[in-house]
Amino acid sequence: MKRYGNFTAVDGVTLRVREGEFFGFLGPNGAGKTTTINAIVGLARKSAGKIAIFGYDNERQWREARRFVGLSPQEFNFDRYLSLRDVLIFAAGYYGIRGKEVVERADMLLERFGLTSHAHLEYTKISGGQKRRLSLARALIHEPRLLILDEPTAGVDVELRLELWRWLRELNQEGLTIFLTTHYLEEAERLCRRIAIIRGGRIVTEKPTEELVAEGESLQDVFLELMRH
């Protein structure tokens, strides 16, 4: 649960994401998705309840819990004066990772996401799509076991969206647990094995994607019907 004064932003949300799962977390604007994510990663202090990440309490054992999580937020929050390579190296330092190992991993991620030729540039010099890729690379720099994506393809063109889908599928197939929020229902339907839908701070349904889609002609139909009630 998360309250802001008399307003309850998240009310009694109970979720269990299985290791190795690709999990979708959907809902309209203001439903409580980003607040839930912020509580999971420790950017917002929950008002009540418990959050465990691979068995570690995210408040009492926050160092261990946060080490397992990589977050790619909806808004860009890079240091505008750092090069792309230094953005990744600097982020690794928050987890106590330094030296040659970090430089090698940063270069590997830049290569994987097609950013090697821009590695020396400041982030203000690259396109919106490249910033999305950089955000994903930064979330992976410390080799997390859980990747949380808050609207990862917002504002990107169709070609890059399909490319990001391919990368995310590969990461999930390699064993990475992925927790995705998106307003693109097709994206959730294509990528996620299980989906929870939140409205007004409460979960209104949580099912395997195939079961959820089977309730209507498409995930969009099911989503709109749930929003009406």
C-alpha positions in Angstrom: 0.0 0.0 0.0 1.1 3.5 -0.8 -0.6 6.7 0.5 0.1 10.3 -0.2 -1.7 12.1 2.6 -5.3 11.1 2.3 -4.9 9.8 -1.2 -4.3 6.0 -1.6 -2.2 5.5 -4.8 -1.8 1.8 -4.4 -4.2 -0.3 -2.3 -3.5 -3.9 -1.4 -1.6 -4.9 -4.5 -0.5 -8.6 -4.3 1.8 -9.9 -7.0 4.2 -12.8 -7.4 6.5 -12.7 -10.4 8.2 -16.0 -11.0 11.9 -16.2 -11.7 12.5 -16.2 -15.5 9.1 -14.9 -16.3 8.1 -12.1 -18.7 5.4 -10.4 -16.7 3.1 -7.6 -17.9 1.7 -4.9 -15.6 -1.0 -2.9 -17.4 -3.4 -0.1 -16.5 -4.5 3.4 -17.5 -2.6 6.6 -16.6 -2.8 7.2 -12.8 -3.7 3.5 -12.0 -0.6 3.0 -9.8 1.8 1.3 -12.1 4.8 3.7 -11.7 4.1 4.0 -7.9 4.3 0.3 -7.6 7.5 0.1 -9.5 9.0 2.9 -7.4 8.0 1.0 -4.2 9.7 -2.2 -5.6 13.0 -0.5 -6.4 13.0 1.7 -3.3 12.4 5.1 -4.9 9.1 5.4 -2.9 8.7 4.2 0.7 5.5 2.0 1.0 2.9 2.9 3.6 2.2 -0.7 4.5 2.9 -4.3 3.2 6.0 -6.2 2.3 8.1 -6.5 -0.9 10.6 -9.3 -1.3 13.0 -9.5 -4.2 14.5 -13.0 -4.6 13.8 -13.6 -0.9 15.3 -10.3 0.3 13.1 -7.7 2.0 13.5 -4.5 0.0 13.7 -2.3 3.1 15.4 -4.3 5.8 17.8 -5.9 3.3 17.8 -3.2 0.7 21.5 -3.6 -0.4 21.0 -7.2 -1.4 17.5 -6.6 -2.9 18.5 -3.7 -5.1 21.6 -5.5 -6.4 19.3 -7.9 -8.2 17.2 -5.2 -9.9 17.8 -3.1 -13.0 15.3 -0.3 -13.8 14.7 1.4 -17.2 12.4 4.3 -16.2 9.9 6.1 -18.4 11.7 9.4 -18.2 15.4 9.9 -19.2 17.6 10.8 -16.2 21.1 10.7 -17.6 23.9 13.0 -16.6 24.0 15.3 -19.7 27.8 15.8 -19.4 28.8 12.1 -19.5 29.5 10.1 -22.7 27.4 7.1 -23.3 30.2 4.8 -22.2 30.7 6.8 -19.0 27.0 6.7 -18.3 27.2 2.9 -18.0 30.5 2.9 -16.1 29.2 5.5 -13.6 26.0 3.5 -13.1 28.0 0.4 -12.3 29.8 2.3 -9.5 26.6 2.5 -7.5 26.8 -1.3 -7.2 30.5 -1.3 -6.2 31.6 -2.6 -9.6 34.7 -0.9 -11.0 37.8 -1.5 -13.1 38.4 -3.4 -16.3 35.4 -5.7 -15.9 33.0 -2.7 -16.0 34.6 -1.2 -19.1 34.4 -4.5 -20.9 30.7 -5.0 -19.9 29.9 -1.4 -20.9 31.4 -2.0 -24.4 29.6 -5.3 -24.7 26.3 -3.6 -24.0 27.0 -0.7 -26.3 27.7 -3.2 -29.0 24.6 -5.3 -28.3 22.3 -2.3 -28.5 24.0 -0.7 -31.6 25.6 2.2 -29.7 29.3 1.6 -30.2 29.8 4.3 -32.8 28.2 6.8 -30.4 30.0 5.7 -27.2 32.1 8.9 -27.0 29.1 11.2 -27.4 27.2 13.0 -24.7 23.7 11.7 -24.3 22.2 15.0 -25.5 23.8 14.3 -28.9 21.8 11.1 -29.6 18.3 10.5 -30.8 15.3 9.5 -28.7 15.5 5.9 -29.8 19.2 5.7 -29.0 18.4 7.1 -25.5 15.9 4.3 -25.0 18.6 1.8 -25.9 21.1 3.5 -23.6 18.5 3.3 -20.7 18.2 -0.4 -21.3 21.9 -0.9 -21.4 22.3 1.1 -18.1 19.7 -1.1 -16.4 21.7 -4.2 -17.3 25.2 -2.9 -16.5 25.4 -4.7 -13.1 23.9 -8.0 -14.4 20.6 -7.9 -12.5 18.3 -10.9 -12.2 15.2 -8.7 -12.6 14.7 -6.1 -15.3 11.9 -3.6 -14.7 10.8 -1.6 -17.8 8.5 1.4 -17.5 7.1 2.2 -21.0 10.4 1.1 -22.7 9.1 1.8 -26.3 7.3 5.0 -25.7 7.9 7.5 -28.4 10.1 5.2 -30.6 9.3 4.3 -34.2 8.0 0.9 -35.4 11.4 -0.4 -36.6 13.1 0.3 -33.2 10.1 -1.1 -31.3 10.4 -4.4 -33.1 14.2 -4.4 -32.5 13.6 -3.8 -28.8 11.1 -6.6 -28.7 13.8 -8.9 -30.2 16.4 -7.9 -27.6 13.9 -8.3 -24.7 12.9 -11.8 -25.9 16.6 -12.7 -26.1 17.3 -11.4 -22.6 14.3 -13.3 -21.2 15.4 -16.5 -23.0 18.8 -16.1 -21.3 17.0 -16.3 -18.0 16.4 -12.7 -17.1 13.1 -12.0 -15.3 11.3 -9.0 -16.9 8.6 -6.9 -15.4 7.0 -4.7 -18.1 4.6 -1.8 -18.1 3.3 -0.5 -21.4 0.4 1.3 -23.0 0.9 -0.7 -26.2 -1.4 -3.7 -25.6 0.0 -5.5 -28.6 3.4 -5.3 -27.0 2.2 -7.0 -23.8 0.3 -9.6 -25.8 3.4 -10.4 -27.9 6.0 -10.5 -25.1 4.4 -11.4 -21.8 3.5 -14.8 -20.5 1.3 -13.5 -17.7 -0.4 -10.1 -17.2 -1.9 -8.2 -14.3 -4.1 -5.2 -14.9 -4.4 -2.5 -12.3 -7.1 0.2 -12.0 -7.5 2.7 -9.2 -4.6 1.3 -7.3 -6.0 -2.3 -7.2 -5.4 -5.4 -9.3 -8.6 -6.2 -11.3 -7.2 -9.3 -13.0 -4.1 -11.5 -13.2 -3.9 -14.4 -15.6 -1.7 -16.1 -18.2 -1.8 -14.0 -21.4 -3.4 -16.7 -23.4 -6.3 -17.1 -20.9 -6.8 -13.3 -20.8 -6.8 -12.9 -24.5 -9.3 -15.8 -24.9 -11.9 -13.8 -22.9 -12.3 -11.4 -25.9 -11.3 -11.0 -29.5 -8.0 -9.3 -28.4 -6.2 -8.0 -25.3 -7.5 -4.6 -26.2 -11.1 -5.7 -26.0 -10.5 -7.4 -22.6 -8.7 -4.3 -21.3 -11.4 -1.9 -22.3 -14.1 -4.1 -20.8 -12.3 -4.2 -17.5 -11.9 -0.4 -17.5 -15.7 0.0 -17.8 -16.5 -1.9 -14.6 
